[in-house]
């Protein structure tokens, strides 16, 4: 297969980002997994999209560089990794879709996973606490020769912390909802 074949299999333009590749793979994997799709060619399509995904993710940076680096990556892929990728995809095709979704391979396609979202939420809370604590501390323990901390500066520091907190909270709620839906389907 060629580079354009891999992009076409996933239904993507050749200038797609890693996040777009991951999103397209998740969509196609759900569509063509033999456990869900009873079509006779579903297994072969699933194996092809898995191979395309593995190649594009593994060589994304090399694809963007010059032709010689790309040709070396393509040759390396054909020699060592393509067959291994097809065998892995065949094994995934034999499992149920629920089991496939729980594999480490499938979980790598998630753009924002729970750990990232929870960590950002915790960091946003820490930012808010330190902003408030720092302002109160400066009021109670003024530095000799410096004026009291400005309320405007406090608000300017608090505002980005609040935005970060709200965005993190929204992502956390959305992640919880999708996790509940995923658990109900399983």
Secondary structure, DSSP 8 states (H G I E B T S, - for coil): --HHHHHHHHT--TT--HHHHHHHHHHHHHHH-TTT---TTHHHHHHHHHHHHHHHHHTHHHHHS-HHHHHHHHHHIIIIIHHHHHHHHHHHHHS-HHHHHTSHHHHTT-SS-HHHHHHHHHHHHHHHHHHHHHHHHHHHS--TTS----HHHHHHHHHHHHHHHHHHHHHHHHHHHHHHHHHHH-
